[in-house]
Structure formats: C-alpha cells, structure tokens
Amino acid sequence: MPNPLSIINGRVIDPSQQIDRIANLRIHDGKIVEIDTPPKDGDDVFDVAGKIVLPGLIDMHVHLREPGGEENDTIETGTKAAIHGGFTSIACCPNTMPPIDSQASVEFIKQQAARSKNCNVYVICCISKNREGKELAELGQLFEAGAIACSDDGAPVEDAELTRRAFEYCLMFDKPLLSHPEITSLTKNGVMHEGMVSLLLGLRGMPVAAEDVAVAQDITLAEITGGRLHVMHVSSEGAVSAIRRAKLRGIRVTAEVTPHHLTLTDEALRSFDSNFKMNPPLRSQEHVEACIEGLRDGTIDVIASDHAPHAAEKKMRELDQAPFGIIGLETSLPLVITKLIRPGILDWQSVVQKMSLNPAKILGIPKGTLQLGADADITVVDPDARWTVSADDFHSKSKNSPYIGWELFGKASAVFVGGVRRG
C-alpha cells in the first residue's frame, strides 16, 4: 500500500463545494480523505505552490479509433494524449470498425483501457446497429455491459421514429442520447460552412440549416418522450438559440461546444489546409460569438474536444477528399485558458464546471468533485506556462491540429488518477 499523499499549497477550485482557495488535499487508498489539513508523518508531500488544483478534467467526446483505425490512434496513445492534456476521464465514441454495437465491443474497449493504465475510459455505444440508422442497437444489453450513453456520432440518425424509440429505451436506463445534429441531405459533398468565404473559394458549403433543423427535431423528440438529449459539438447561432429556448421550457437538454468552434472561423479555409476541415464546419464570426455567449449564460453546459485523429496521409489528400476532424485532447485546456479565461470571458469556476462537473453529471459517473471520499482524480494546472504547439510534442499518433505554431498559456503539470500520478 503506497503512503498517503498530501498535495499542498495549491489553489483548489471545486464548483461542487464552492471552493476556491489555497488549500491542501490528502489522499489515501485512491480517495480524497482530508482537505485543509497539514501533511502527516509518513505522507508523501507534493508542493504545488503557484499551481491550480482541479477535480480531474473529463472529455465526453473523444474518438479513440481502436478497433479498426489503429493507424490514426489507439486506446493506448489516445489515453496517453488525454493524460498529457489534463484529462483523467474520457468518453469514447462508437465510430470504430466494427462499431461499438455489441456487448463484446464494449468489453473490449474497457479491457484495453485497463491495460493502458492511463486515464479512465467510459464507453459510448451505438444508437443503431452498425451505425446505419436503420435498426435500433440492443441498448439494454449495451448499457448492462457498461456503456454510459449512446450515439451514432459522425453518422446522424435521421429516422425520427428510430430516434424516438432510442429516447424511450434510454429513459428506462436513465442514460443520455448524444446527438450529432446534421441533416445529411443538406450537407452532402460539403467541405466547409456555406457563406461568403465558401462562395469566394468555390467550395461546396454546408448550411447552418443542416444543424438547426436537426437540433429542432431532436429537441421535439426529447420533449415528447421525456428523454435526455445531449447535443454534440454545437456550432450555429440557431442551435444555441433553440437549446436556450428548450431549457426555458424545461426540456431535458444539455449541449457541448468544442474549442475549435470557439477560436476559429471559416476564414481559416482560405489556406486550403485540411486541418481546418471539420464537421460541423468552422463557421463565420457571428456563430462563434453565439457559441461563446451560450457558454457564458449557461446554455452550453460542456466544453469537449471532439478529438478526431487522422493519419497524415489521409489529411494530405485534396481538401474535398480529406476526412473531417482534428485532434484536440492536448490543446483543449490551453486554448480555454488562453482564449476564454485570460481575456475574462469565463472564470475558473465556470471552466471547471464545463470541463469536469457537468460532464460527470450528464454521463452519470462518480467524478468531477474533490469531496471527501471521492476518487482522487486530480488535475494540477500551471496557468502561466507559456509554450508553442508543436507536432513533435503530441502523444496522439496523429498530428492533425490547426494550432501547430500557436503560442498558448497554461498546461497540466501533473495528473492523478485514483491517487496515482500518470503521464
């Protein structure tokens, strides 16, 4: 049995207890056992003066690619990237090959994650069999196997009747349905946001209506079933407004936004760099501002990376042939610090809510808090660390980031999972 650990002199921030002060944390047997007490004889002592101590960060939207896409990333490399990004828990999406639509596939992910001994990995299973949107997956069995939510992310379920039945099944198990909001008949062959820039560049656009209509449909189905809807990677002003109105009506809806939809616009596609190609696409400035305002007023509950690794040879294709998506686990926290906290748009309490407490609540997992008896999942952050994003420093197998060369502030300096330091 390792010695108890005392993490001392850090600024402890925990929205679940309304704590924001210099304090000590004492950890024993993987749990938080004391707060504000000095170290005891025999304790290992870790002095984090000048650093910020947070409940372990949680990314509820990650693509690990294994099985089937190991050339892009693996559970081992993806979880290592998560640890270095400051995340103690992640939820992995089911768009693997084969998709996560069986009990065996859920168990495979859990076993591989346990072998990796990096962060906690929670499994999101498919809504439909093979993610084809035609037949409901065996949701009851998948939840019993340990899946914590369902989604066909990357392949939206456009069959309203199937979505309605999925909501009803999820309601029986008190699980959320995670929706990829897109009407694919409107975005077919699209490359980027439909607007003035796409017109000037001669690239096929993806209109905001594709997202807005899908969000409206999912909200309606959540309302009539009483189910729990979580809208993934919100990017449009219309979607933010619809979610805001739905919350005012008491509909059980939550939402997330990615750092790239808060920090980049469609203007970046003037470079024809496929690292700026993603789905939903980077939109114009008014949509970015709407997403930021949604974060500020609580309409958007979560900041998630949508970490989507692709091997270099895939992203090097022509822009219309390259796959959508970027990596994000290792830049999410620094981008939030640089672009939201330092300018005063969000404070640390709000950020910890959106990157730890709220994801835990939505997924129904016992994380996101530093309360006594809680798992000692802890992220220590150096908020003033100044560094430049380099492809050589990524722990993910893929390097498809639009932020290479950016100078950012803030970095996770230590991460503990169950009281054990990782990374």
N, C-alpha and C positions, 0 to 999 in steps of 0.2 A: 504494500500500500504506500503510494507516494506521500511525502509530507504535505500538510496543509499549505496552501499558497495564499499569501497576502499581497494584493495589488494596492499600492499605497500612493497617496498624494496626487491622484488624477482627478480631473473634473468629471464627476459621474453625472450622466444625463440619462434619466429613465422616465419617460412620459407616463408609464403605467403607475408610477408612485409620485409623480410631480416632483422628481428630484433633479436638481441642477446645482451642484455644489462640489467643492473639494472634499473627497471622502476616500475611505479605504474599503476594499472588498476582501472578505476572507472566504476561501474556497476549500472545501474538504469533500473527498469522495465524489467529485464531479458536480457538487451542488454549491450554491451560494449559502453560506451558513451565518455570516455576520456582515453588517455594514456599520461603518464609523468606529470600529474598534481597532486599537493598535495591534500590530503583529504580536503573536505569542512565541514563547521559546520553542524552537524546533520548526517554526514556519520557514518555508522558502519565501523570500521577500523580493517583489518586483516593483521597483520605484518608477512611476510613470509621470513624474512631475512635468508639467507643461503639456501633457497629453490629455485627450478626452477619452473617457471610458464609457462605452455604449453597450446596451444589450446586443448580442450578435446580430449582424445585419442579415436580412432574408431577401433573396431574389426569387420571386414567384413566377418568373418567366424565363426559362433557360432551355436551350437546345443542346443536349449532350452528344447527339449523333450516333451513339452506340446503342444498339447494334445496327450494322449496315453502312454506316458512314464514317468509319474509323479513320479514313484519310483526312477528314475535316477536324475531328476531335474525338476523344474517348472519355469515358467516365473518369478515368484516372487524370487525364490532362485538364478536362473541364472543371473538375472539383479542385484541382490544384490552382487553376486560374481564379476560382471563386475565393479560395483562402487568401490568395495574394491581393484580391480586390477588397477584402474585408468581410466577406460573407461566410457566416457559419452554417447557414442552411440555404438550400436552393430547391426549387420545384422544377422537375424536368418535363418537357413537353413530349407528346407521344408520336411525333412525326419521324419515327425511326423506320428502319427496314429490317424486319417487319414492324408495323406499328404496334404500340402497346395496347392491344385489344384482347389479351388473354391473361389468365392468372399467371401462367408461366413467364410471360414477358415482364409482368410487374415484379415477380420474384427475382428474375434475372437482374434487373436494374438494382434492386435492393442488395443483392449479394455482391455485385460488382462494386457498388458504392462502399459497402462494408469492408471489402478487401483493400480499397484505395486508402482508407483511413485519413481522409481529408475532412470535408465538411459533411453535414447531414444532407441526405438526398431524399426528397419526397417525390412520389410518382404521380403524375397526372395521366390518366388513362384516356382512351379514345371515347368519343360520344358514339360514333358509328363504327361498324365493322370495317376494318381496313381503311378507315378514314375516307370512305367513299360517299358518305351522306345518304346511303340507301336503306340501311338496316341498322337498328339500334344494337350497340355492343351489349354484352352481358354485364350491365353496370353493377348489378348486385354482387356478382361474383368478383368483379374487379375491385369494388370497394372492400369487400371482405378480405381480398388478398393484400390490401394495404394502400390502394390508390386513395388520394385525398381530395381529388377533384376530377372533372372530365372536360375534355376539349378536343376539337379536331384542328387545332391551330395550324394555320397555313393552308387549310382546305376548309373554308367556311361551310357550315351546314345551312344550306339554303332552303331545305324542305321544312316548312313551318310546322307541319304535323309531327315530323320526327323530333324537331326541337322541343315541341310542346310535351311529347311523351318523355323526352330526356329530362326536362324540368320536373315532371311528376315523379320519375324514378329517383332523381337526386333529392327531392323533398323527403322521400321515405327514409333516406340515409343522412339527411341534413348536410349535403355536400353542395358546393357551388358548381355551376356550369360556367366555364370560362369561354367566352365567345370571341372568335376572330371576326370582326364586323366588316364584311365585304360582300357586295353583290357582284359576282364574277362576270356576269354578262355585261356589266358596265366597265369593267377593268381589263377585259380580255386583250392580250397583247400590249397592254400598257407598260410604260417604262418609268414614268415619273408623274408627279402631280400635274393635273390638267390646269393650265393657266397661261399667262403671258410668256413665261420662260419656255414652257414646252412648245408653244406656238413659234417662238423665235428660233428654237433649236431644231424644229421639225421632228420632234419626238412624240410618239403617241402618249396621250395623257390618261391619267386615272382620276376621274372626277370625285370631288368630295361627296357627291350624292351616293356613291357606292358605299361609303361608310355611314353616312347619315341615315339612309333608308334601312340598312341592316341593323343599326343601333335601335332605331324606332321599332322595328319588328321584334327584336329580342326583348325590348322593354315591355312591349304589349304582351308577349307570351309569358314573361315573368309575372306580370300583373295578374293575368287570368289564372295562372297556376299557383301563385304564391311562392314560386321558386326563387332561388338565389342566383342572380345574374352578376357575373364579373366581366366587364368589358375590357378586353386586352388592348394594349398599345393604341390608345385614343390619340387622334391626330387632327381632328377637324373641329372648327368652331361650332358647327351644327351638332356634332356628337356631344360636346361638352354641355351645350345648352339643353339638349334632350335629357341627359343624365341629371343635370341640375333640377329640371322640372320633375323628373321621375322621383327623385329623392324627396322633394317637397310634397309629393302625393303619397309618400310612404311606401313606395315600391322598393323591394329588396335588391338594390343595385349598387355595386361598387365599380370602381374603374381604376385603371393604371395609365401612366404615361411613361415614355422612355426618355432618357437623357438626350438622345439624338433628335427627338421631336421637340425638345425644348431649346436646343442650342444651334440647330442648323436649319436652313431653308432650301427651297428648290433652286435658289441661285447657285448653290454648290454644283449642280449638274452641268453648269456651263463648262466645267473641266472635262466632262465626259468620263469621269473616273467612276468605275463601277462600285467603289467603296462608298459612294453616296447613293447607291441604288438599294432601296429597301421597300418593304410592304407592311403597313401603309407607307406611301412615299413621303419624303420630306416635302412639306407644304410651304405656302407663302407666309409672310411675316404675320399677317393678321391671325392666322391659325395658331402660330407659335404663341402669340400673345394671349389667345383664348385659353390655350392649354396651361400657360403659366398662371393665369387668373383662376382657372379651375383648381390648380394646386393651392393657391393662396386662400381661396374661400372654402376649401374642403370638398368641392365637387369631386375632385380626383383624389382617391384615397392612397394610392401607391405609386412609387417610382420603381420601375422594373427595367432590367437591361434589354430583354429580348435578345440575349446572346445567341447569335446565329453564325457559327463558324463555317467558312467555306475554304477549301484548299486553294492555293494561289492560282493553279492552272485553270480553275473554274472562274474565278473573278477576273482573269486576264482575257476572257472572251470579249467579243464586241458587246457594247452596252445592252443591246436588245436581247443578247443571248446569255449574258451573265446572270447568275442567280441573285435573288433578293437577299439582303441581310448583312449584318456586320457583327463583329464581336463586341462585347460590352462589359463583361464581368470586371475587368481590371481597370476600366476608366470611369465607371458609373459614379462611384463615391467622389473621386477627384473633380469630375465635371460638376456634380451637385455643389461641392464646396466652392469651386471657382466661380460658377455662373449663377448660383442661387443664394448661397449663404454669404459669401464675401460682399456681394452687392446689396445685401439686406432684403432680398425678395422673400426668403424663408429663414427662420431661425433654427437652431439646432434641435429644439424640442419637436418642431414640425417635421424636420427631416427624419428624425429617429422614428416618429410615428409612421411616416410613409415608407420607410425602408426597414422597419423591424416590427413594431407593434401591430400596425394594420395588416400587413401580410399574414402574420401569425393568426390574427383573429379571423380573417377571411378564409384561410385554409384550415382553421380549426386545429392548429398544432400548438403544443405547450411550450412556446418560445416567445421571444420578444419582450422579456422582462428581466429585471435584476432583483426581483423579490426574493425574500428568504425562502429557501427550499427549491428555488428554480434551478434548472440545469445551468451550469456555469459556461454558457455560450457567450463569449465576450469579445468585442472588437475594440482595440485600442487604436486611436487615431492621432496622428501628428497633423494638426490642422494647418500648420505653417510650412510643411515640407514643400519645397519648390522643385519641380522636376519636369523633364521634357519626355513626352511619349515617344518611345522607340520600339520598333517591331522586334528588335533583338531581346527586349525585356519581357515580352509576353510569354506566359506559361501555357496558354492555349496552343494547340498545334497550328491553328490558322492565325493569320496576321491581318485579316481584312477589316482594318479600322480606318475611319476617316479622320482620326485625331492624331495620326502619326506626325510628329513635329510640333504639336501644340505644347505650350508651356502651361502646366496646371499646378494648382496648390492642393495640398492635403493628400495623405496616404495612410493606409492601415499600417501601423508599425508592429502590431502583434495581434494574433488571433488565437483564442482559446475555444476549443470545442469539448464540452464535458469536462472542463477544468484542465485539459491537456493542450499545451501550446502546439499549434500546427504551422506548417509553412517553413 
